[in-house]
């Protein structure tokens, strides 16, 4: 049988797990997704032969995706 202490501990653990999950999702969306999309755009532009313009596309893509992710997760 679960006691009141066990139930209280389980609720505390569930709340802690939710905070960790929210933190991981926020950081991956605001750092990981823009970085990988920016790198994909960078290497695509290099393959297409755009040279140094690829760096510009990397930063433009990173900033745009970061802004969209930050806006989406600000609720």
Phi and psi in radians as a Rosetta constraint file:
Dihedral C 1 N 2 CA 2 C 2 CIRCULARHARMONIC -1.435 0.35
Dihedral N 2 CA 2 C 2 N 3 CIRCULARHARMONIC 2.371 0.35
Dihedral C 2 N 3 CA 3 C 3 CIRCULARHARMONIC -1.673 0.35
Dihedral N 3 CA 3 C 3 N 4 CIRCULARHARMONIC 3.026 0.35
Dihedral C 3 N 4 CA 4 C 4 CIRCULARHARMONIC -1.094 0.35
Dihedral N 4 CA 4 C 4 N 5 CIRCULARHARMONIC -0.611 0.35
Dihedral C 4 N 5 CA 5 C 5 CIRCULARHARMONIC -1.148 0.35
Dihedral N 5 CA 5 C 5 N 6 CIRCULARHARMONIC -0.696 0.35
Dihedral C 5 N 6 CA 6 C 6 CIRCULARHARMONIC -1.128 0.35
Dihedral N 6 CA 6 C 6 N 7 CIRCULARHARMONIC -0.750 0.35
Dihedral C 6 N 7 CA 7 C 7 CIRCULARHARMONIC -1.102 0.35
Dihedral N 7 CA 7 C 7 N 8 CIRCULARHARMONIC -0.732 0.35
Dihedral C 7 N 8 CA 8 C 8 CIRCULARHARMONIC -1.102 0.35
Dihedral N 8 CA 8 C 8 N 9 CIRCULARHARMONIC -0.735 0.35
Dihedral C 8 N 9 CA 9 C 9 CIRCULARHARMONIC -1.160 0.35
Dihedral N 9 CA 9 C 9 N 10 CIRCULARHARMONIC -0.710 0.35
Dihedral C 9 N 10 CA 10 C 10 CIRCULARHARMONIC -1.104 0.35
Dihedral N 10 CA 10 C 10 N 11 CIRCULARHARMONIC -0.698 0.35
Dihedral C 10 N 11 CA 11 C 11 CIRCULARHARMONIC -1.134 0.35
Dihedral N 11 CA 11 C 11 N 12 CIRCULARHARMONIC -0.706 0.35
Dihedral C 11 N 12 CA 12 C 12 CIRCULARHARMONIC -1.137 0.35
Dihedral N 12 CA 12 C 12 N 13 CIRCULARHARMONIC -0.722 0.35
Dihedral C 12 N 13 CA 13 C 13 CIRCULARHARMONIC -1.123 0.35
Dihedral N 13 CA 13 C 13 N 14 CIRCULARHARMONIC -0.731 0.35
Dihedral C 13 N 14 CA 14 C 14 CIRCULARHARMONIC -1.099 0.35
Dihedral N 14 CA 14 C 14 N 15 CIRCULARHARMONIC -0.708 0.35
Dihedral C 14 N 15 CA 15 C 15 CIRCULARHARMONIC -1.145 0.35
Dihedral N 15 CA 15 C 15 N 16 CIRCULARHARMONIC -0.715 0.35
Dihedral C 15 N 16 CA 16 C 16 CIRCULARHARMONIC -1.136 0.35
Dihedral N 16 CA 16 C 16 N 17 CIRCULARHARMONIC -0.733 0.35
Dihedral C 16 N 17 CA 17 C 17 CIRCULARHARMONIC -1.109 0.35
Dihedral N 17 CA 17 C 17 N 18 CIRCULARHARMONIC -0.675 0.35
Dihedral C 17 N 18 CA 18 C 18 CIRCULARHARMONIC -1.113 0.35
Dihedral N 18 CA 18 C 18 N 19 CIRCULARHARMONIC -0.730 0.35
Dihedral C 18 N 19 CA 19 C 19 CIRCULARHARMONIC -1.113 0.35
Dihedral N 19 CA 19 C 19 N 20 CIRCULARHARMONIC -0.733 0.35
Dihedral C 19 N 20 CA 20 C 20 CIRCULARHARMONIC -1.123 0.35
Dihedral N 20 CA 20 C 20 N 21 CIRCULARHARMONIC -0.774 0.35
Dihedral C 20 N 21 CA 21 C 21 CIRCULARHARMONIC -1.060 0.35
Dihedral N 21 CA 21 C 21 N 22 CIRCULARHARMONIC -0.806 0.35
Dihedral C 21 N 22 CA 22 C 22 CIRCULARHARMONIC -1.067 0.35
Dihedral N 22 CA 22 C 22 N 23 CIRCULARHARMONIC -0.687 0.35
Dihedral C 22 N 23 CA 23 C 23 CIRCULARHARMONIC -1.141 0.35
Dihedral N 23 CA 23 C 23 N 24 CIRCULARHARMONIC -0.753 0.35
Dihedral C 23 N 24 CA 24 C 24 CIRCULARHARMONIC -1.128 0.35
Dihedral N 24 CA 24 C 24 N 25 CIRCULARHARMONIC -0.785 0.35
Dihedral C 24 N 25 CA 25 C 25 CIRCULARHARMONIC -1.112 0.35
Dihedral N 25 CA 25 C 25 N 26 CIRCULARHARMONIC -0.713 0.35
Dihedral C 25 N 26 CA 26 C 26 CIRCULARHARMONIC -1.132 0.35
Dihedral N 26 CA 26 C 26 N 27 CIRCULARHARMONIC -0.821 0.35
Dihedral C 26 N 27 CA 27 C 27 CIRCULARHARMONIC -1.179 0.35
Dihedral N 27 CA 27 C 27 N 28 CIRCULARHARMONIC -0.686 0.35
Dihedral C 27 N 28 CA 28 C 28 CIRCULARHARMONIC -1.180 0.35
Dihedral N 28 CA 28 C 28 N 29 CIRCULARHARMONIC -0.619 0.35
Dihedral C 28 N 29 CA 29 C 29 CIRCULARHARMONIC -1.275 0.35
Dihedral N 29 CA 29 C 29 N 30 CIRCULARHARMONIC -0.630 0.35
Dihedral C 29 N 30 CA 30 C 30 CIRCULARHARMONIC -1.587 0.35
Dihedral N 30 CA 30 C 30 N 31 CIRCULARHARMONIC -0.239 0.35
Dihedral C 30 N 31 CA 31 C 31 CIRCULARHARMONIC -2.132 0.35
Dihedral N 31 CA 31 C 31 N 32 CIRCULARHARMONIC -0.936 0.35
Dihedral C 31 N 32 CA 32 C 32 CIRCULARHARMONIC -1.145 0.35
Dihedral N 32 CA 32 C 32 N 33 CIRCULARHARMONIC -0.849 0.35
Dihedral C 32 N 33 CA 33 C 33 CIRCULARHARMONIC -1.138 0.35
Dihedral N 33 CA 33 C 33 N 34 CIRCULARHARMONIC -0.859 0.35
Dihedral C 33 N 34 CA 34 C 34 CIRCULARHARMONIC -1.069 0.35
Dihedral N 34 CA 34 C 34 N 35 CIRCULARHARMONIC -0.651 0.35
Dihedral C 34 N 35 CA 35 C 35 CIRCULARHARMONIC -1.133 0.35
Dihedral N 35 CA 35 C 35 N 36 CIRCULARHARMONIC -0.812 0.35
Dihedral C 35 N 36 CA 36 C 36 CIRCULARHARMONIC -1.194 0.35
Dihedral N 36 CA 36 C 36 N 37 CIRCULARHARMONIC -0.649 0.35
Dihedral C 36 N 37 CA 37 C 37 CIRCULARHARMONIC -1.211 0.35
Dihedral N 37 CA 37 C 37 N 38 CIRCULARHARMONIC -0.666 0.35
Dihedral C 37 N 38 CA 38 C 38 CIRCULARHARMONIC -1.108 0.35
Dihedral N 38 CA 38 C 38 N 39 CIRCULARHARMONIC -0.748 0.35
Dihedral C 38 N 39 CA 39 C 39 CIRCULARHARMONIC -1.135 0.35
Dihedral N 39 CA 39 C 39 N 40 CIRCULARHARMONIC -0.675 0.35
Dihedral C 39 N 40 CA 40 C 40 CIRCULARHARMONIC -1.075 0.35
Dihedral N 40 CA 40 C 40 N 41 CIRCULARHARMONIC -0.753 0.35
Dihedral C 40 N 41 CA 41 C 41 CIRCULARHARMONIC -1.155 0.35
Dihedral N 41 CA 41 C 41 N 42 CIRCULARHARMONIC -0.698 0.35
Dihedral C 41 N 42 CA 42 C 42 CIRCULARHARMONIC -1.028 0.35
Dihedral N 42 CA 42 C 42 N 43 CIRCULARHARMONIC -0.903 0.35
Dihedral C 42 N 43 CA 43 C 43 CIRCULARHARMONIC -1.221 0.35
Dihedral N 43 CA 43 C 43 N 44 CIRCULARHARMONIC -0.553 0.35
Dihedral C 43 N 44 CA 44 C 44 CIRCULARHARMONIC -1.104 0.35
Dihedral N 44 CA 44 C 44 N 45 CIRCULARHARMONIC -0.763 0.35
Dihedral C 44 N 45 CA 45 C 45 CIRCULARHARMONIC -1.168 0.35
Dihedral N 45 CA 45 C 45 N 46 CIRCULARHARMONIC -0.622 0.35
Dihedral C 45 N 46 CA 46 C 46 CIRCULARHARMONIC -1.122 0.35
Dihedral N 46 CA 46 C 46 N 47 CIRCULARHARMONIC -0.747 0.35
Dihedral C 46 N 47 CA 47 C 47 CIRCULARHARMONIC -1.110 0.35
Dihedral N 47 CA 47 C 47 N 48 CIRCULARHARMONIC -0.640 0.35
Dihedral C 47 N 48 CA 48 C 48 CIRCULARHARMONIC -1.307 0.35
Dihedral N 48 CA 48 C 48 N 49 CIRCULARHARMONIC -0.126 0.35
Dihedral C 48 N 49 CA 49 C 49 CIRCULARHARMONIC 1.494 0.35
Dihedral N 49 CA 49 C 49 N 50 CIRCULARHARMONIC 0.496 0.35
Dihedral C 49 N 50 CA 50 C 50 CIRCULARHARMONIC -1.558 0.35
Dihedral N 50 CA 50 C 50 N 51 CIRCULARHARMONIC 0.018 0.35
Dihedral C 50 N 51 CA 51 C 51 CIRCULARHARMONIC 0.998 0.35
Dihedral N 51 CA 51 C 51 N 52 CIRCULARHARMONIC -2.175 0.35
Dihedral C 51 N 52 CA 52 C 52 CIRCULARHARMONIC -1.219 0.35
Dihedral N 52 CA 52 C 52 N 53 CIRCULARHARMONIC -0.305 0.35
Dihedral C 52 N 53 CA 53 C 53 CIRCULARHARMONIC -1.136 0.35
Dihedral N 53 CA 53 C 53 N 54 CIRCULARHARMONIC -0.364 0.35
Dihedral C 53 N 54 CA 54 C 54 CIRCULARHARMONIC -1.070 0.35
Dihedral N 54 CA 54 C 54 N 55 CIRCULARHARMONIC -0.621 0.35
Dihedral C 54 N 55 CA 55 C 55 CIRCULARHARMONIC -1.132 0.35
Dihedral N 55 CA 55 C 55 N 56 CIRCULARHARMONIC -0.723 0.35
Dihedral C 55 N 56 CA 56 C 56 CIRCULARHARMONIC -1.078 0.35
Dihedral N 56 CA 56 C 56 N 57 CIRCULARHARMONIC -0.760 0.35
Dihedral C 56 N 57 CA 57 C 57 CIRCULARHARMONIC -1.119 0.35
Dihedral N 57 CA 57 C 57 N 58 CIRCULARHARMONIC -0.623 0.35
Dihedral C 57 N 58 CA 58 C 58 CIRCULARHARMONIC -1.058 0.35
Dihedral N 58 CA 58 C 58 N 59 CIRCULARHARMONIC -0.902 0.35
Dihedral C 58 N 59 CA 59 C 59 CIRCULARHARMONIC -1.155 0.35
Dihedral N 59 CA 59 C 59 N 60 CIRCULARHARMONIC -0.704 0.35
Dihedral C 59 N 60 CA 60 C 60 CIRCULARHARMONIC -1.102 0.35
Dihedral N 60 CA 60 C 60 N 61 CIRCULARHARMONIC -0.768 0.35
Dihedral C 60 N 61 CA 61 C 61 CIRCULARHARMONIC -1.156 0.35
Dihedral N 61 CA 61 C 61 N 62 CIRCULARHARMONIC -0.750 0.35
Dihedral C 61 N 62 CA 62 C 62 CIRCULARHARMONIC -1.056 0.35
Dihedral N 62 CA 62 C 62 N 63 CIRCULARHARMONIC -0.837 0.35
Dihedral C 62 N 63 CA 63 C 63 CIRCULARHARMONIC -1.139 0.35
Dihedral N 63 CA 63 C 63 N 64 CIRCULARHARMONIC -0.752 0.35
Dihedral C 63 N 64 CA 64 C 64 CIRCULARHARMONIC -1.103 0.35
Dihedral N 64 CA 64 C 64 N 65 CIRCULARHARMONIC -0.842 0.35
Dihedral C 64 N 65 CA 65 C 65 CIRCULARHARMONIC -1.181 0.35
Dihedral N 65 CA 65 C 65 N 66 CIRCULARHARMONIC -0.657 0.35
Dihedral C 65 N 66 CA 66 C 66 CIRCULARHARMONIC -1.069 0.35
Dihedral N 66 CA 66 C 66 N 67 CIRCULARHARMONIC -0.755 0.35
Dihedral C 66 N 67 CA 67 C 67 CIRCULARHARMONIC -1.126 0.35
Dihedral N 67 CA 67 C 67 N 68 CIRCULARHARMONIC -0.765 0.35
Dihedral C 67 N 68 CA 68 C 68 CIRCULARHARMONIC -1.107 0.35
Dihedral N 68 CA 68 C 68 N 69 CIRCULARHARMONIC -0.782 0.35
Dihedral C 68 N 69 CA 69 C 69 CIRCULARHARMONIC -1.141 0.35
Dihedral N 69 CA 69 C 69 N 70 CIRCULARHARMONIC -0.739 0.35
Dihedral C 69 N 70 CA 70 C 70 CIRCULARHARMONIC -1.111 0.35
Dihedral N 70 CA 70 C 70 N 71 CIRCULARHARMONIC -0.726 0.35
Dihedral C 70 N 71 CA 71 C 71 CIRCULARHARMONIC -1.129 0.35
Dihedral N 71 CA 71 C 71 N 72 CIRCULARHARMONIC -0.746 0.35
Dihedral C 71 N 72 CA 72 C 72 CIRCULARHARMONIC -1.143 0.35
Dihedral N 72 CA 72 C 72 N 73 CIRCULARHARMONIC -0.715 0.35
Dihedral C 72 N 73 CA 73 C 73 CIRCULARHARMONIC -1.606 0.35
Dihedral N 73 CA 73 C 73 N 74 CIRCULARHARMONIC 0.195 0.35
Dihedral C 73 N 74 CA 74 C 74 CIRCULARHARMONIC -1.461 0.35
Dihedral N 74 CA 74 C 74 N 75 CIRCULARHARMONIC -0.112 0.35
